[in-house]
Amino acid sequence: MASPEIEDGPDGPLAGHPQALRPLTGELIAAVLTHRGYAVVEEPDGALVGRWERSLVWFHRRGAAGEQFQVRTVTAPRFGIERVPELHAFCNTWNHDRLWPKAYVHVADDGVAQVCGEVTTDLERGVTPHQLDRLVDCGVTTGCQLADAVADLPGGSVR
């Protein structure tokens, strides 16, 4: 990431000394995503969401003060509920072999199962734009790796 003070102008969310910690804000997250050229839209709850191939990736602020940054991937393939034990085994293996993202199975009310992944970081003390850029890259890259692995599982359908 180039020097934020050059990229953003004196008053933008990326302005200031590049190594100065700043609070995690929705504006800062949006600025880093825009700087990377990622197309995202804002959800009513303030989360940002974008599409990578057929998977969706959300960028959330969590915690009482919005100090936790979470990148959540929902992979595209959908599976019948009878496949949940196999999906749990896949996620257990994934989590054993890899650090990010944490993989888990989500079953919707209609009985459709999907594999999701999360990278969550506590930024209570603040974050630099460069650090946030690296976290975004980690979340998106590893989320896409998870999505590719799930796409290779038999029996999934994409709507």
Secondary structure, DSSP 8 states (H G I E B T S, - for coil): ---HHHHH-TTSTT-S-TT--B---HHHHHHHHHHTT---EE-TTS-EEEEETTEEEEEEEESTTS-EEEEEEE-S-BB-GGGHHHHHHHHHHHHHH-SSSEEEEEE-TTS-EEEEEEEEEE-TT-B-HHHHHHHHHHHHHHHHHHHHHHHTSTT-B--
